[in-house]
Amino acid sequence: MAAVLLDQEAPVRLLASADDHPVLAYSEPQSAARALVHAARYARWRAEPPGSVPPLSGMDPAGATAIVEEFLTRHPDGGWPDPRACAALLDRYRIPQLPWAWAEDEDTAVAATRHLVADERGRVAVKAYWPGLVHKSDLGALRLDLEGPDQVRHAYRDLRERFGDRMTGALLQPMARRGVELFAGVAQDEVFGPLVLFGLGGTATELLADHAPAPPATPRPRPLSAATARRPAVAGLSTPVPCAVTPAAARSRPGMRSGGVRRG
C-alpha cells in the first residue's frame, strides 16, 4: 500500500500507523505507481523457485586477490590495470578470452601475429596502451582487420609515431567474429552493495549508458542462479539494439544465441 499526499514537500516519507506498519507517502502519483510496480515484481520473484547456483570449479580467488592487492599497492587511489593484469585476473576465474600477445616494438608485434592466427590471411587487431587509456577508439589508438606482417608492422609504427613515448606497448588479438557487443560486470553500490550489470558493450557502453543493474530487489537477484540466467538478458534495457538474444535476431544473425549470453 502507498499513499499520495500532493501537499507534502518531501518526495517520499514514512507515515506512522496504528498497527506499527508504516505507510510510504509520495508527493507524486507517478512515484507511487512506480514503487508499487517494483513491489509487485519483487513479490513475484519471491514466489518463484530459487533455482540453483551452478558449481564453479578451478577458480583461484586467492590468486585474483593477490593481483588486485599488488595493483593497489602500486596505485593506492585505484585505477585501470594494464591488459596483462586484466588477462591474468580473468584467468584466475577461468573467464574465456581471445588469445592475446603484448608487444613493445614492431618486430615483437609481427612475431606475435604468427602465433595468434593460423596463416597470414588471418586478421588481427593492434590496440595501443598507456596507463589511463580507456576509450581507444575515441583517440584513434587501435587498428583493426590487419592482414599479414606488413600491415601489422605499419600499424604498430603508425601508433608509435602518433603517441610517442606515452605509448608503453600494444595488445594484439585475432579479430573476433562480427556480432553485437555486450557488457557484463560488477559495480559496488552504496545502498545495495555489489550489483551485476548487463548492457550494450563496445563504443555504445558510454555513448548510450544502457545498463541494467541486478540488485536483490529486482527480478534478477544475486547470486545468479541457472533460473535467473534463463530470463531475457535484456529485460530492463531501454535500447533495443542487443536484440541478438531474441529468436528473431538469432535467425538474422547466424551463430548468435541467447545460450551464449547466459554462459558468458
C-alpha positions in Angstrom: 0.0 0.0 0.0 1.2 3.5 -0.8 -0.3 6.9 -0.1 -0.1 10.1 -2.2 -0.1 13.5 -0.5 0.2 16.2 -3.0 0.9 18.9 -0.5 3.9 17.3 1.2 7.3 18.8 0.5 9.4 15.6 0.7 9.3 13.3 -2.4 8.7 10.3 -0.1 8.3 9.8 3.7 7.0 7.3 6.2 3.6 7.7 7.8 3.0 6.1 11.2 0.1 3.7 11.5 -1.9 2.2 14.4 -0.7 -1.4 13.6 3.0 -0.4 13.6 3.3 -0.9 9.8 4.4 2.5 8.4 3.0 3.5 5.1 5.1 5.2 2.4 3.7 8.5 1.3 4.7 10.0 -2.0 4.2 13.6 -3.3 3.5 12.5 -6.8 1.2 9.7 -8.1 3.8 8.6 -10.7 6.3 7.9 -8.0 3.8 5.9 -6.0 2.8 3.9 -9.1 6.5 3.1 -9.9 7.0 1.9 -6.3 4.1 -0.4 -6.5 5.3 -1.9 -9.7 8.7 -2.6 -8.2 6.9 -4.1 -5.1 4.8 -6.4 -7.4 7.9 -7.5 -9.3 9.7 -8.3 -6.1 6.7 -10.3 -4.7 6.5 -12.2 -8.0 10.2 -13.0 -7.8 10.0 -14.1 -4.1 7.2 -16.5 -5.1 9.3 -18.2 -7.8 11.5 -21.3 -7.2 15.0 -20.0 -6.3 16.8 -22.2 -8.8 20.3 -23.5 -8.3 23.7 -21.8 -8.5 25.9 -23.8 -10.9 29.0 -25.2 -9.2 32.2 -23.4 -10.2 35.4 -25.3 -10.2 39.0 -24.4 -10.9 38.6 -20.8 -9.5 41.6 -19.1 -7.9 40.2 -16.3 -5.8 43.4 -16.1 -3.7 45.4 -15.6 -6.8 42.9 -12.9 -8.0 43.2 -11.2 -4.7 46.9 -11.1 -4.9 46.7 -9.5 -8.3 44.4 -6.8 -7.0 46.4 -6.2 -3.9 49.6 -5.9 -5.9 48.0 -3.3 -8.1 46.6 -1.3 -5.2 50.0 -1.3 -3.5 51.4 0.5 -6.5 48.2 2.6 -7.1 46.6 3.3 -3.7 44.0 5.5 -5.3 42.9 2.8 -7.7 42.8 2.9 -11.5 42.7 0.8 -14.6 45.1 -2.2 -14.6 47.0 -2.8 -17.8 45.9 -5.5 -20.3 48.3 -8.1 -18.9 46.9 -7.7 -15.4 43.3 -7.9 -16.6 44.1 -11.1 -18.6 45.7 -12.7 -15.5 42.6 -11.7 -13.4 40.3 -13.3 -15.9 42.4 -16.4 -16.0 42.0 -16.8 -12.2 38.3 -17.1 -12.7 38.5 -19.1 -15.9 36.7 -16.5 -17.9 37.3 -17.2 -21.6 39.1 -14.6 -23.6 40.6 -14.3 -27.1 44.3 -15.2 -27.5 46.5 -12.2 -27.0 50.1 -11.0 -27.1 51.9 -8.0 -25.7 54.4 -6.1 -27.9 56.6 -3.1 -27.1 58.2 -2.8 -30.6 57.1 -3.6 -34.1 59.3 -6.7 -34.5 57.7 -8.3 -31.5 54.3 -7.4 -32.8 55.0 -9.1 -36.2 56.4 -12.2 -34.5 53.3 -12.4 -32.1 51.0 -12.2 -35.1 52.3 -15.5 -36.4 51.3 -17.2 -33.1 47.8 -15.6 -33.0 46.5 -16.6 -36.4 46.6 -19.8 -38.4 48.1 -18.1 -41.5 48.9 -14.7 -42.9 45.4 -14.2 -44.1 44.2 -14.2 -40.5 43.2 -10.8 -39.4 44.3 -9.2 -36.1 43.8 -6.0 -34.1 46.5 -3.8 -32.6 45.5 -1.8 -29.6 47.8 0.9 -28.2 48.1 1.2 -24.5 49.4 3.6 -21.9 48.3 4.0 -18.2 44.9 5.6 -18.0 43.9 4.9 -21.6 40.3 3.6 -21.6 38.4 4.7 -24.8 40.9 3.7 -27.5 38.5 4.4 -30.4 38.0 8.0 -29.4 41.7 8.6 -29.7 42.3 6.5 -32.7 44.5 4.2 -30.6 43.6 0.9 -32.4 43.9 -0.6 -35.8 41.5 -3.3 -36.9 41.4 -6.0 -39.6 45.1 -6.1 -40.2 46.2 -8.9 -42.6 49.8 -10.1 -42.8 53.1 -8.9 -41.2 53.4 -5.8 -43.3 50.1 -4.3 -42.2 50.8 -5.2 -38.6 54.3 -3.6 -38.8 52.9 -0.5 -40.4 50.0 -0.2 -37.9 52.4 -0.5 -34.9 54.8 2.0 -36.4 51.9 4.4 -37.1 50.7 4.2 -33.5 54.1 4.7 -32.1 54.7 7.8 -34.2 51.3 9.2 -33.3 51.5 8.7 -29.5 55.3 8.7 -28.9 56.8 7.7 -25.6 53.5 7.7 -23.7 52.6 4.5 -25.5 54.1 1.8 -23.4 53.1 -1.0 -25.7 50.3 -2.6 -27.6 47.9 -5.5 -27.2 47.4 -7.8 -30.3 44.5 -10.1 -30.7 42.8 -12.0 -33.6 39.7 -10.4 -34.8 36.5 -11.8 -33.3 33.6 -12.7 -35.3 31.1 -9.9 -36.0 28.2 -9.6 -33.6 26.5 -7.5 -31.1 28.9 -6.4 -28.3 27.5 -6.9 -24.7 28.8 -5.6 -21.4 28.8 -7.6 -18.2 30.4 -6.5 -15.0 30.1 -5.8 -11.3 29.6 -2.4 -9.6 29.7 -1.5 -5.9 26.6 0.4 -4.9 26.5 2.3 -1.6 23.0 1.1 -0.8 22.7 -2.4 -2.4 26.3 -3.5 -2.3 27.8 -5.5 -5.3 25.5 -5.4 -8.3 25.7 -7.3 -11.6 25.5 -5.0 -14.6 24.4 -6.0 -18.1 24.1 -3.9 -21.2 25.4 -2.8 -24.5 29.2 -3.1 -25.0 31.8 -1.6 -27.3 31.6 2.1 -28.1 27.9 2.1 -27.1 28.8 1.4 -23.5 29.4 5.0 -22.7 27.5 6.6 -25.5 24.1 5.2 -24.6 24.9 4.2 -21.0 22.2 1.5 -21.4 23.0 -0.8 -18.5 20.6 -2.8 -16.3 21.7 -3.4 -12.7 20.7 -6.5 -10.8 20.2 -5.7 -7.1 18.5 -8.2 -4.8 15.2 -6.3 -5.1 14.8 -6.9 -8.8 13.7 -10.0 -10.8 17.4 -10.6 -11.4 18.9 -11.5 -8.0 22.4 -12.3 -6.9 24.0 -14.7 -6.8 22.9 -15.5 -10.3 21.2 -18.9 -10.5 20.5 -21.1 -13.5 16.9 -20.0 -13.4 17.9 -16.3 -13.4 20.2 -16.8 -16.4 17.4 -18.2 -18.4 15.5 -14.9 -18.2 15.7 -12.5 -21.1 19.1 -10.9 -20.6 17.9 -7.5 -21.9 14.9 -7.1 -19.6 15.2 -3.6 -18.2 17.3 -2.2 -21.0 15.8 0.7 -22.9 17.7 0.4 -26.1 16.6 -2.4 -28.4 20.0 -2.9 -30.1 21.1 -6.1 -28.3 18.2 -7.9 -29.9 20.6 -10.7 -30.9 19.3 -12.6 -27.8 15.8 -12.8 -29.2 14.7 -15.6 -31.6 14.1 -13.2 -34.5 17.6 -11.7 -34.2 19.1 -15.1 -33.7 17.7 -16.1 -37.1 19.0 -13.0 -38.8 22.5 -13.3 -37.3 23.8 -16.9 -37.5 25.8 -18.1 -34.6 24.2 -15.6 -32.1 22.1 -17.4 -29.5 20.9 -16.4 -26.0 22.6 -19.5 -24.7 25.9 -17.9 -25.3 24.8 -14.8 -23.4 23.8 -17.0 -20.4 27.1 -18.9 -20.4 29.1 -15.7 -20.7 
